[in-house]
Amino acid sequence: MAEKVIKIWPRQETDKGGILMMPLKKNIPKGKPYWIPTKCPECGKECWKTKEMEYLAKKQEMILRCTECGIRSAVN
């Protein structure tokens, strides 16, 4: 069975699609003053998002997911 290779590189302004991962509230309970509490649209776990995340997700056609769902979908 071939191993799946995950490549990571800086996102370019022209990139489209992909997953933007939101930090989980269980990992960062207090968050930052500008972080907005939200829930992962896939699993419903409590997360943090920012206005910048919302902007990038819309502009670059990305989906927002918690880090656990984002990693899980990249591995599968």
Jmol script that loads the backbone (N, CA, C; Angstrom):
load data "model"
ATOM      1  N   MET A   1       0.841  -1.177   0.000  1.00  0.00           N
ATOM      2  CA  MET A   1       0.000   0.000   0.000  1.00  0.00           C
ATOM      3  C   MET A   1       0.889   1.244   0.000  1.00  0.00           C
ATOM      4  N   ALA A   2       0.603   2.168  -0.896  1.00  0.00           N
ATOM      5  CA  ALA A   2       1.391   3.397  -0.999  1.00  0.00           C
ATOM      6  C   ALA A   2       1.047   4.336   0.148  1.00  0.00           C
ATOM      7  N   GLU A   3       2.073   4.977   0.673  1.00  0.00           N
ATOM      8  CA  GLU A   3       1.858   5.944   1.747  1.00  0.00           C
ATOM      9  C   GLU A   3       1.356   7.253   1.158  1.00  0.00           C
ATOM     10  N   LYS A   4       0.456   7.896   1.877  1.00  0.00           N
ATOM     11  CA  LYS A   4      -0.050   9.192   1.457  1.00  0.00           C
ATOM     12  C   LYS A   4       0.935  10.257   1.917  1.00  0.00           C
ATOM     13  N   VAL A   5       1.309  11.141   1.027  1.00  0.00           N
ATOM     14  CA  VAL A   5       2.256  12.204   1.335  1.00  0.00           C
ATOM     15  C   VAL A   5       1.488  13.505   1.468  1.00  0.00           C
ATOM     16  N   ILE A   6       1.716  14.201   2.562  1.00  0.00           N
ATOM     17  CA  ILE A   6       1.094  15.500   2.787  1.00  0.00           C
ATOM     18  C   ILE A   6       2.170  16.557   2.629  1.00  0.00           C
ATOM     19  N   LYS A   7       1.957  17.478   1.703  1.00  0.00           N
ATOM     20  CA  LYS A   7       2.908  18.560   1.478  1.00  0.00           C
ATOM     21  C   LYS A   7       2.359  19.834   2.098  1.00  0.00           C
ATOM     22  N   ILE A   8       3.221  20.571   2.756  1.00  0.00           N
ATOM     23  CA  ILE A   8       2.817  21.827   3.389  1.00  0.00           C
ATOM     24  C   ILE A   8       3.728  22.935   2.875  1.00  0.00           C
ATOM     25  N   TRP A   9       3.115  24.024   2.421  1.00  0.00           N
ATOM     26  CA  TRP A   9       3.867  25.174   1.946  1.00  0.00           C
ATOM     27  C   TRP A   9       3.039  26.424   2.191  1.00  0.00           C
ATOM     28  N   PRO A  10       3.676  27.589   2.149  1.00  0.00           N
ATOM     29  CA  PRO A  10       2.917  28.822   2.386  1.00  0.00           C
ATOM     30  C   PRO A  10       1.831  29.019   1.335  1.00  0.00           C
ATOM     31  N   ARG A  11       0.694  29.440   1.761  1.00  0.00           N
ATOM     32  CA  ARG A  11      -0.441  29.672   0.871  1.00  0.00           C
ATOM     33  C   ARG A  11      -0.174  30.912   0.027  1.00  0.00           C
ATOM     34  N   GLN A  12      -0.496  30.810  -1.254  1.00  0.00           N
ATOM     35  CA  GLN A  12      -0.337  31.930  -2.182  1.00  0.00           C
ATOM     36  C   GLN A  12      -1.670  32.662  -2.324  1.00  0.00           C
ATOM     37  N   GLU A  13      -1.618  33.907  -2.688  1.00  0.00           N
ATOM     38  CA  GLU A  13      -2.832  34.714  -2.819  1.00  0.00           C
ATOM     39  C   GLU A  13      -3.780  34.155  -3.886  1.00  0.00           C
ATOM     40  N   THR A  14      -3.232  33.464  -4.871  1.00  0.00           N
ATOM     41  CA  THR A  14      -4.036  32.935  -5.970  1.00  0.00           C
ATOM     42  C   THR A  14      -4.558  31.521  -5.703  1.00  0.00           C
ATOM     43  N   ASP A  15      -4.169  30.892  -4.603  1.00  0.00           N
ATOM     44  CA  ASP A  15      -4.617  29.533  -4.290  1.00  0.00           C
ATOM     45  C   ASP A  15      -6.120  29.505  -4.042  1.00  0.00           C
ATOM     46  N   LYS A  16      -6.754  28.396  -4.398  1.00  0.00           N
ATOM     47  CA  LYS A  16      -8.187  28.200  -4.174  1.00  0.00           C
ATOM     48  C   LYS A  16      -8.404  26.837  -3.532  1.00  0.00           C
ATOM     49  N   GLY A  17      -9.454  26.739  -2.720  1.00  0.00           N
ATOM     50  CA  GLY A  17      -9.822  25.469  -2.107  1.00  0.00           C
ATOM     51  C   GLY A  17      -8.968  25.127  -0.902  1.00  0.00           C
ATOM     52  N   GLY A  18      -9.257  23.983  -0.322  1.00  0.00           N
ATOM     53  CA  GLY A  18      -8.511  23.522   0.834  1.00  0.00           C
ATOM     54  C   GLY A  18      -9.281  23.697   2.126  1.00  0.00           C
ATOM     55  N   ILE A  19      -8.591  23.427   3.215  1.00  0.00           N
ATOM     56  CA  ILE A  19      -9.192  23.483   4.543  1.00  0.00           C
ATOM     57  C   ILE A  19      -8.447  24.498   5.387  1.00  0.00           C
ATOM     58  N   LEU A  20      -9.180  25.390   6.009  1.00  0.00           N
ATOM     59  CA  LEU A  20      -8.604  26.333   6.955  1.00  0.00           C
ATOM     60  C   LEU A  20      -8.963  25.822   8.348  1.00  0.00           C
ATOM     61  N   MET A  21      -7.948  25.464   9.119  1.00  0.00           N
ATOM     62  CA  MET A  21      -8.195  24.834  10.419  1.00  0.00           C
ATOM     63  C   MET A  21      -8.277  25.861  11.538  1.00  0.00           C
ATOM     64  N   MET A  22      -9.326  25.704  12.341  1.00  0.00           N
ATOM     65  CA  MET A  22      -9.564  26.589  13.483  1.00  0.00           C
ATOM     66  C   MET A  22      -9.043  25.907  14.751  1.00  0.00           C
ATOM     67  N   PRO A  23      -8.407  26.672  15.643  1.00  0.00           N
ATOM     68  CA  PRO A  23      -7.945  26.076  16.892  1.00  0.00           C
ATOM     69  C   PRO A  23      -9.115  25.604  17.759  1.00  0.00           C
ATOM     70  N   LEU A  24      -8.928  24.473  18.388  1.00  0.00           N
ATOM     71  CA  LEU A  24      -9.955  23.936  19.285  1.00  0.00           C
ATOM     72  C   LEU A  24      -9.919  24.641  20.633  1.00  0.00           C
ATOM     73  N   LYS A  25     -11.094  24.915  21.162  1.00  0.00           N
ATOM     74  CA  LYS A  25     -11.210  25.588  22.454  1.00  0.00           C
ATOM     75  C   LYS A  25     -10.631  24.718  23.576  1.00  0.00           C
ATOM     76  N   LYS A  26     -10.703  23.386  23.432  1.00  0.00           N
ATOM     77  CA  LYS A  26     -10.156  22.504  24.465  1.00  0.00           C
ATOM     78  C   LYS A  26      -8.631  22.606  24.533  1.00  0.00           C
ATOM     79  N   ASN A  27      -7.992  22.988  23.430  1.00  0.00           N
ATOM     80  CA  ASN A  27      -6.535  23.142  23.414  1.00  0.00           C
ATOM     81  C   ASN A  27      -6.093  24.536  23.833  1.00  0.00           C
ATOM     82  N   ILE A  28      -6.921  25.530  23.550  1.00  0.00           N
ATOM     83  CA  ILE A  28      -6.616  26.922  23.903  1.00  0.00           C
ATOM     84  C   ILE A  28      -7.861  27.507  24.558  1.00  0.00           C
ATOM     85  N   PRO A  29      -8.105  27.171  25.823  1.00  0.00           N
ATOM     86  CA  PRO A  29      -9.361  27.551  26.488  1.00  0.00           C
ATOM     87  C   PRO A  29      -9.650  29.053  26.527  1.00  0.00           C
ATOM     88  N   LYS A  30      -8.643  29.885  26.744  1.00  0.00           N
ATOM     89  CA  LYS A  30      -8.885  31.323  26.888  1.00  0.00           C
ATOM     90  C   LYS A  30      -8.889  32.056  25.556  1.00  0.00           C
ATOM     91  N   GLY A  31      -8.208  31.529  24.557  1.00  0.00           N
ATOM     92  CA  GLY A  31      -8.157  32.185  23.255  1.00  0.00           C
ATOM     93  C   GLY A  31      -7.488  33.547  23.327  1.00  0.00           C
ATOM     94  N   LYS A  32      -7.745  34.355  22.340  1.00  0.00           N
ATOM     95  CA  LYS A  32      -7.215  35.722  22.272  1.00  0.00           C
ATOM     96  C   LYS A  32      -8.409  36.678  22.278  1.00  0.00           C
ATOM     97  N   PRO A  33      -8.194  37.928  22.642  1.00  0.00           N
ATOM     98  CA  PRO A  33      -9.325  38.867  22.715  1.00  0.00           C
ATOM     99  C   PRO A  33     -10.103  39.007  21.404  1.00  0.00           C
ATOM    100  N   TYR A  34      -9.436  38.865  20.273  1.00  0.00           N
ATOM    101  CA  TYR A  34     -10.105  39.059  18.981  1.00  0.00           C
ATOM    102  C   TYR A  34     -10.628  37.752  18.378  1.00  0.00           C
ATOM    103  N   TRP A  35     -10.462  36.627  19.042  1.00  0.00           N
ATOM    104  CA  TRP A  35     -10.974  35.348  18.556  1.00  0.00           C
ATOM    105  C   TRP A  35     -12.465  35.239  18.860  1.00  0.00           C
ATOM    106  N   ILE A  36     -13.192  34.653  17.936  1.00  0.00           N
ATOM    107  CA  ILE A  36     -14.646  34.517  18.045  1.00  0.00           C
ATOM    108  C   ILE A  36     -14.991  33.049  18.330  1.00  0.00           C
ATOM    109  N   PRO A  37     -15.717  32.775  19.417  1.00  0.00           N
ATOM    110  CA  PRO A  37     -16.107  31.384  19.674  1.00  0.00           C
ATOM    111  C   PRO A  37     -17.069  30.893  18.586  1.00  0.00           C
ATOM    112  N   THR A  38     -16.844  29.673  18.124  1.00  0.00           N
ATOM    113  CA  THR A  38     -17.701  29.085  17.105  1.00  0.00           C
ATOM    114  C   THR A  38     -17.688  27.567  17.271  1.00  0.00           C
ATOM    115  N   LYS A  39     -18.373  26.873  16.395  1.00  0.00           N
ATOM    116  CA  LYS A  39     -18.373  25.406  16.412  1.00  0.00           C
ATOM    117  C   LYS A  39     -17.955  24.898  15.044  1.00  0.00           C
ATOM    118  N   CYS A  40     -17.268  23.785  15.029  1.00  0.00           N
ATOM    119  CA  CYS A  40     -16.854  23.159  13.776  1.00  0.00           C
ATOM    120  C   CYS A  40     -18.106  22.740  13.014  1.00  0.00           C
ATOM    121  N   PRO A  41     -18.223  23.135  11.740  1.00  0.00           N
ATOM    122  CA  PRO A  41     -19.401  22.755  10.962  1.00  0.00           C
ATOM    123  C   PRO A  41     -19.505  21.246  10.715  1.00  0.00           C
ATOM    124  N   GLU A  42     -18.407  20.526  10.889  1.00  0.00           N
ATOM    125  CA  GLU A  42     -18.437  19.086  10.635  1.00  0.00           C
ATOM    126  C   GLU A  42     -18.758  18.280  11.894  1.00  0.00           C
ATOM    127  N   CYS A  43     -18.050  18.543  12.998  1.00  0.00           N
ATOM    128  CA  CYS A  43     -18.229  17.716  14.196  1.00  0.00           C
ATOM    129  C   CYS A  43     -18.933  18.442  15.343  1.00  0.00           C
ATOM    130  N   GLY A  44     -19.015  19.755  15.287  1.00  0.00           N
ATOM    131  CA  GLY A  44     -19.700  20.525  16.317  1.00  0.00           C
ATOM    132  C   GLY A  44     -18.860  20.871  17.536  1.00  0.00           C
ATOM    133  N   LYS A  45     -17.563  20.521  17.529  1.00  0.00           N
ATOM    134  CA  LYS A  45     -16.706  20.869  18.674  1.00  0.00           C
ATOM    135  C   LYS A  45     -16.486  22.377  18.726  1.00  0.00           C
ATOM    136  N   GLU A  46     -16.294  22.874  19.952  1.00  0.00           N
ATOM    137  CA  GLU A  46     -16.071  24.305  20.148  1.00  0.00           C
ATOM    138  C   GLU A  46     -14.687  24.691  19.642  1.00  0.00           C
ATOM    139  N   CYS A  47     -14.656  25.769  18.843  1.00  0.00           N
ATOM    140  CA  CYS A  47     -13.430  26.251  18.214  1.00  0.00           C
ATOM    141  C   CYS A  47     -13.336  27.764  18.354  1.00  0.00           C
ATOM    142  N   TRP A  48     -12.266  28.285  17.825  1.00  0.00           N
ATOM    143  CA  TRP A  48     -12.073  29.723  17.696  1.00  0.00           C
ATOM    144  C   TRP A  48     -11.906  30.056  16.229  1.00  0.00           C
ATOM    145  N   LYS A  49     -12.478  31.189  15.802  1.00  0.00           N
ATOM    146  CA  LYS A  49     -12.213  31.693  14.463  1.00  0.00           C
ATOM    147  C   LYS A  49     -11.957  33.187  14.560  1.00  0.00           C
ATOM    148  N   THR A  50     -11.469  33.761  13.483  1.00  0.00           N
ATOM    149  CA  THR A  50     -11.229  35.200  13.420  1.00  0.00           C
ATOM    150  C   THR A  50     -11.903  35.753  12.176  1.00  0.00           C
ATOM    151  N   LYS A  51     -12.027  37.054  12.118  1.00  0.00           N
ATOM    152  CA  LYS A  51     -12.589  37.695  10.922  1.00  0.00           C
ATOM    153  C   LYS A  51     -11.685  37.428   9.718  1.00  0.00           C
ATOM    154  N   GLU A  52     -10.373  37.343   9.950  1.00  0.00           N
ATOM    155  CA  GLU A  52      -9.434  37.044   8.865  1.00  0.00           C
ATOM    156  C   GLU A  52      -9.680  35.651   8.297  1.00  0.00           C
ATOM    157  N   MET A  53      -9.970  34.692   9.171  1.00  0.00           N
ATOM    158  CA  MET A  53     -10.276  33.334   8.710  1.00  0.00           C
ATOM    159  C   MET A  53     -11.519  33.339   7.830  1.00  0.00           C
ATOM    160  N   GLU A  54     -12.549  34.042   8.273  1.00  0.00           N
ATOM    161  CA  GLU A  54     -13.780  34.130   7.484  1.00  0.00           C
ATOM    162  C   GLU A  54     -13.506  34.753   6.121  1.00  0.00           C
ATOM    163  N   TYR A  55     -12.707  35.814   6.107  1.00  0.00           N
ATOM    164  CA  TYR A  55     -12.361  36.501   4.858  1.00  0.00           C
ATOM    165  C   TYR A  55     -11.608  35.561   3.909  1.00  0.00           C
ATOM    166  N   LEU A  56     -10.573  34.902   4.421  1.00  0.00           N
ATOM    167  CA  LEU A  56      -9.781  33.988   3.584  1.00  0.00           C
ATOM    168  C   LEU A  56     -10.609  32.822   3.080  1.00  0.00           C
ATOM    169  N   ALA A  57     -11.435  32.262   3.945  1.00  0.00           N
ATOM    170  CA  ALA A  57     -12.277  31.136   3.545  1.00  0.00           C
ATOM    171  C   ALA A  57     -13.175  31.532   2.376  1.00  0.00           C
ATOM    172  N   LYS A  58     -13.732  32.716   2.445  1.00  0.00           N
ATOM    173  CA  LYS A  58     -14.618  33.173   1.372  1.00  0.00           C
ATOM    174  C   LYS A  58     -13.826  33.522   0.111  1.00  0.00           C
ATOM    175  N   LYS A  59     -12.744  34.268   0.281  1.00  0.00           N
ATOM    176  CA  LYS A  59     -11.951  34.740  -0.862  1.00  0.00           C
ATOM    177  C   LYS A  59     -11.287  33.589  -1.612  1.00  0.00           C
ATOM    178  N   GLN A  60     -10.779  32.612  -0.882  1.00  0.00           N
ATOM    179  CA  GLN A  60     -10.030  31.532  -1.522  1.00  0.00           C
ATOM    180  C   GLN A  60     -10.802  30.209  -1.567  1.00  0.00           C
ATOM    181  N   GLU A  61     -12.104  30.289  -1.348  1.00  0.00           N
ATOM    182  CA  GLU A  61     -12.985  29.128  -1.457  1.00  0.00           C
ATOM    183  C   GLU A  61     -12.516  27.950  -0.590  1.00  0.00           C
ATOM    184  N   MET A  62     -12.175  28.260   0.653  1.00  0.00           N
ATOM    185  CA  MET A  62     -11.721  27.252   1.608  1.00  0.00           C
ATOM    186  C   MET A  62     -12.880  26.859   2.519  1.00  0.00           C
ATOM    187  N   ILE A  63     -12.772  25.698   3.145  1.00  0.00           N
ATOM    188  CA  ILE A  63     -13.760  25.308   4.137  1.00  0.00           C
ATOM    189  C   ILE A  63     -13.123  25.418   5.519  1.00  0.00           C
ATOM    190  N   LEU A  64     -13.904  25.872   6.487  1.00  0.00           N
ATOM    191  CA  LEU A  64     -13.440  25.983   7.873  1.00  0.00           C
ATOM    192  C   LEU A  64     -13.748  24.681   8.605  1.00  0.00           C
ATOM    193  N   ARG A  65     -12.763  24.154   9.302  1.00  0.00           N
ATOM    194  CA  ARG A  65     -12.918  22.951  10.111  1.00  0.00           C
ATOM    195  C   ARG A  65     -12.042  23.084  11.352  1.00  0.00           C
ATOM    196  N   CYS A  66     -12.396  22.355  12.408  1.00  0.00           N
ATOM    197  CA  CYS A  66     -11.520  22.320  13.583  1.00  0.00           C
ATOM    198  C   CYS A  66     -10.237  21.584  13.186  1.00  0.00           C
ATOM    199  N   THR A  67      -9.212  21.717  13.990  1.00  0.00           N
ATOM    200  CA  THR A  67      -7.944  21.073  13.646  1.00  0.00           C
ATOM    201  C   THR A  67      -8.085  19.556  13.551  1.00  0.00           C
ATOM    202  N   GLU A  68      -8.891  18.949  14.407  1.00  0.00           N
ATOM    203  CA  GLU A  68      -9.058  17.498  14.363  1.00  0.00           C
ATOM    204  C   GLU A  68      -9.713  17.058  13.052  1.00  0.00           C
ATOM    205  N   CYS A  69     -10.778  17.711  12.630  1.00  0.00           N
ATOM    206  CA  CYS A  69     -11.451  17.361  11.371  1.00  0.00           C
ATOM    207  C   CYS A  69     -10.556  17.664  10.174  1.00  0.00           C
ATOM    208  N   GLY A  70      -9.831  18.779  10.236  1.00  0.00           N
ATOM    209  CA  GLY A  70      -8.925  19.136   9.142  1.00  0.00           C
ATOM    210  C   GLY A  70      -7.826  18.115   8.948  1.00  0.00           C
ATOM    211  N   ILE A  71      -7.215  17.686  10.043  1.00  0.00           N
ATOM    212  CA  ILE A  71      -6.168  16.676   9.960  1.00  0.00           C
ATOM    213  C   ILE A  71      -6.743  15.342   9.510  1.00  0.00           C
ATOM    214  N   ARG A  72      -7.895  14.984  10.063  1.00  0.00           N
ATOM    215  CA  ARG A  72      -8.527  13.720   9.696  1.00  0.00           C
ATOM    216  C   ARG A  72      -8.829  13.657   8.200  1.00  0.00           C
ATOM    217  N   SER A  73      -9.344  14.743   7.640  1.00  0.00           N
ATOM    218  CA  SER A  73      -9.675  14.739   6.215  1.00  0.00           C
ATOM    219  C   SER A  73      -8.429  14.739   5.343  1.00  0.00           C
ATOM    220  N   ALA A  74      -7.339  15.327   5.820  1.00  0.00           N
ATOM    221  CA  ALA A  74      -6.076  15.312   5.060  1.00  0.00           C
ATOM    222  C   ALA A  74      -5.463  13.916   5.048  1.00  0.00           C
ATOM    223  N   VAL A  75      -5.625  13.177   6.118  1.00  0.00           N
ATOM    224  CA  VAL A  75      -5.047  11.832   6.237  1.00  0.00           C
ATOM    225  C   VAL A  75      -5.865  10.818   5.466  1.00  0.00           C
ATOM    226  N   ASN A  76      -7.181  10.977   5.436  1.00  0.00           N
ATOM    227  CA  ASN A  76      -8.053   9.998   4.755  1.00  0.00           C
ATOM    228  C   ASN A  76      -8.079  10.179   3.277  1.00  0.00           C
TER     229      ASN A  76
END
end "model"
wireframe off; spacefill off
backbone 0.3
color backbone group
